[in-house]
């Protein structure tokens, strides 16, 4: 099913690792009886992928004299959603210029997004410079090392990328999420063996302190599915999100989609808020040719507020309709999908195919 392409990878990485530093700023001053600010409404529109509406709301915010830095930041994110990266860069740079004399968390947040916009616009050196600027002020910002390494890796500079990855790990040798991201980035660009070294080092150096969950998921990424299963089955998969996700994936890797489905369904009986569980359930159902059940799983996940993976879910929904030979519905949904994600070239090619069916 849908996998993020390299050209979309950095924006997805940013979304995963940035802290919601503006949560307080966006909600401050809004009492129970007060209308949300235009900035807050604009950010909600961005999260709903309504980028044109978001831009209109940010313009209203500007007219009403709301926080100028947050207005330009919001506009930058909306333009990024529209893949209009020149405009995004202009707004994000303006947001930085609106900052005060001291550097705040929001300035770092903006710089991360600006680096992504530079990269997406083909301005690789500017992206690298943005991450370097973050590190000049916060030398222990491990995410900046990691993301700068990703940019270097995309340019074929393996040694420089590895130096940044190693620096990131040195700042926190128990951040297993980061080690897994490094492995996945290296694997994506053909350096799987180098990525495996980071995972193996994590196991060796933290053997006495690492949890069964982290041991299990690292074994999963290393392809050691038997040990992954052994560690993860010690956990309560009916209520433990991570355990259910990785044990289910492990059984998928072992080819047992039926048992994987049972794990996902068992979890959803207790928790209906995890979109990724429903997505994996849908993928299993597709493997089992149970397309109605797959469709129900993807659509349930899409109805989860702020699910964080709407693009993947929408694409998988479209693919399900294709497998069901409902090409008309698939084409209609693909047209809508491309309005939200216009830079997905693979989806655009698929749409041309669908229009001929």
N, C-alpha and C positions, 0 to 999 in steps of 0.2 A: 504494500500500500504506500501511502504518501510518506516520503522521506524528504527532509529539508535539503535543498540544494546548497552547494557551496556559496553561491552568491547571496543566499538568504541567511546563511549560518551565523554571521556576526551579529545581526540584529536579534536573532533568537537567543544567542549567548548573552547579549546585553540584558534582554528582558529577564533572563533567568537569574542573573547574579546581582543586579542593582537592587539596593535597598529602597523601600518606599519612603525616601527622605522627605517628601513633600506632603505626606499624609496629614500631618498636623497643620501645615500652612493652608491646605486647601479647605479644611473643615473648621478652622479657627473662626470664631465669631458667628457661627451659624447655630442659632438656638433652635428649639423644637418648632417654633412658629415662624422662623425666618426662611426666606427662599434661599436656596444655594446660590453662591456667586456664579457669575458667568464663567469664570475660570473653572470652577468645580464642574459645572455643566459641560463645559468643553472637554474636560478630561474624561468625563463619563462617555461622551460621544466618541472620543478617541478609542477608549476601551471597547466600545461597541462597533468599531470600525466605520463609524459614520464621519469620515474625515472632512467632507465638505461642510456638514453641519457644525463640526467642531470649529472650523475656521471662522464661520459666521459668528459663533458664540464668543470666540476669542476677540474678534473685532468689536463685538458689543462690550466685552470686558475692557478693551482699550478705550472705547468711547466713554465708559463709565468711570475711568480713572483707576481701575483695579491694578494690582501689583504688576508693574510693567515687565519685570524679569520673568514672572510666571506666565504672563501673556505670551511673550516671545518664545519661551520654552515650549508652551503648549502648541503654538503655531508650528514650531519646528518639528514636533512629533507628528502633527497632522500632515505636514508636507512629506515627512518620511513615509507615512502610511500611503500617501498618494504616489510615492516613488518620484517625487519632484525634489531631488536632492539639492539642487542649486538653491532653491528657495528655503529648504530646510537649513542648509548651512548658513544662509543669510540671517535667518531668524535666531538660530542658536548662537551665532556670533554676537548678534544684538543682545541676546539675553545675558551673555557674559559681560558685555560692556555696561549693562544696567546694574551690575553687582556693586556692592559697597567697597570700601577700602580694605576690609578684611575678607579673606577667602572662607566661604561657608560651605556646608555640605551640598547645598543646591548647585554651587559652582562646579564641584566635582561631578555631580550627576549630569549637568549639562555638558561638561567636557567629554564624558563617556559617550553620550549620544552624538555629540559633534564628531568624535572620532569615527563612529559608525557611519555617519552621513558622508564624511570624507571618503571612507573606504568604498562605500556603495557608489560614490560618484567618480571612482577611479583615481582619487587623490591619495595614493598610498602613503607618500611621504608625510603629507599633512596628518594623516591618521596616526602614523608612528610618532610624529611630533606631539600630538595631543596626549597620547599615553605617556610620553616622556615628560611632558609638562606636569601631568598628575604625579608622576613618580618623583619629580624634582621637589615637590612640596610635601608629598607623602611617600617617602621611600619604602614604607612597609605596606603599600597598597598592593596586595598580592593579585587582585583581579586585573590591575593595570599591567602587571608583568605577564599574566596569562594571556590577556587579549592582545597585547603587543606581540607576544610570541605567535599567536594565531595569524596576525597580519604578516609577520615575517615568514611564517611557514607557507602562506598563500603565495608569497613571492619567490618561493624556492630556496630561501635562505635557512636551511635546516639547522646549521650550527648556531646561528644567532637565535633562532626560535628556541632551540633546546636550552640555551643559556638562560633565556627568560623563564622558561618552564621550570628549570632547576631553581632559579631564584624564588619563584612563587612557592615551590614546595618547601624550600628552606625556611620560609617565613612561617609555615604551619605544616609540619610533617604528619599531622593527624587530620588534615582536611581531605577526607577520602573522596568527597564530591569533586574537589578540584583535581585530584589525581585521575579520577575517572574521566573528567572532561579533557585533560591533557592526553590521556590514552586515546580517546575518541578522535581528537583533532589529529594526532599523529597517524592513526589508522586511516583516517579519511584521505590523507595525502600520501599514503603508501609507505609509512614508517611504522608499521604495526609492531615490529620487533622492538623498536626503540620505545614505543608506548608501553609494551609489556614490562619493560625494565622498571618503570615507575610503579606499576602495580605489584610486581614481585618485591620491590624494595619496601613498599608499604606493608606487605605481609611479613617480611623478614624482620624489619626494624621495630614493628609494633606487635609482634606475635603474642606477647603476654597481655597486652592491654586491649587489643582490637575486639570488638563485639562480634557475636555470631552473625548479626545482620551485615556488618561491613565485610566480614570474612566471606560471607555467602555471596554478596553482590560482586566483590572483587573476583572471586572464583568464577562467577558467571561471565564477567567480561574477559577473563582469561581463557574461557572455553572449557573450564573444568566443571562440567555440569553435575557430575556425580557428587563432588564435594560441595558445590553450591547447594544442591538439594539437601544434603546432609545437615549443613549448618542452618539453612532457612526453615527446615521442618521443625526445628526446635522452638520456633516462634509461634505466636498466636496469629495465624494468618486471617482469622475471621474478624479481627479488630485492628491488627497492625498493618497499616497501609503499605509501608515499604516492604515488609515481609511478604504480603500477598502479591504485590506487583512483581517482585523479583522471583519468588517461587513459581508464580504463574509463567513468567517469561522463561524460567529454567525448564519447565515441563514443555513449553512450546518448542524450545531448542531441542528437546529430546524427542519431539514429534508427537507428544501426547496432548493433543489439543482438547480432548474431552476432559481430562483431569485439570488442565489449566483453566478451562471454562468453569469447572466446579469451584476452583479456588476463587476466581473473580466473582462468581455469583454468590458464594458464601460471604465474601466481604461486603457486597452491596446490600445484603440483607440487614447489615448493621450500620452501614454508612453509604449514603447516596450522594456524597459531595465530591467524590474524586473522579474527575473526568478521565484521567489516564487509565484507571481500572476499567471503565466502560469502553474506552477505545480498544484496549487489549482484548476485552471480551468480544467486541465486534469483530476484531481481526480473527480471533479463534473461530467464531461462528462462520465467517467467510471461508476459512480453511475447511470447515465441515459442511460447506454448501448450504448452510442454514441462513439464507439471505434476509428473510424477514426478521429474524432474531438479531442479525448483525445490524440491520438498519435501525432497529429499536434501540440498540446499545449506543450507536453513534448519535442518534437524535436525543436520547436522554442526556448524554454528555454535553451536547450543545446547549441544552436548557439549563445547565449549571452556571450560575452567575460567575463571571470572572474566571472562566475555566482555564485560560492561559494557553489553549491549544486549538483555538477555533479553526485556524487554517487547515490543520491536519484533519480535524473532524469533518469539515465541509468536503474536503477532497475525498476522504474515505466514504462519505455518504454518496458522492457522485459515482465513485467506482462501484459501490454496491448496486446502485440503479443500473449501471452498465451490465453487471453480472446477471441482473434480473431481466435484461433485455428491454428495459424501459428507457430507451434512448432519448425519447422526447423530454422526459423529466430530467434525465442526466444533462442534456444540452441546456435546458433552461437554468438549472442550478449552476452549470459551468459558466454560463454567461454572467450570472450574479457573482460567482466566485472571482472571475477575472476583473470585475469592477472593484473588488476589495483588494485583490492581489495581482495587479496588472503586470508585475515583473516576473511572474511564474511562466517561463517560456515553455516548459513541458506541458503545463495545463493549457496554454494557448494552442499548442499543436494538437492536444487531445480534443480541444473544442472544434477544431477544423474537421477532425475525424467524425465527431458526434454529429455535426451538421449534415454529414452525408448519409447518415443512417435513417 
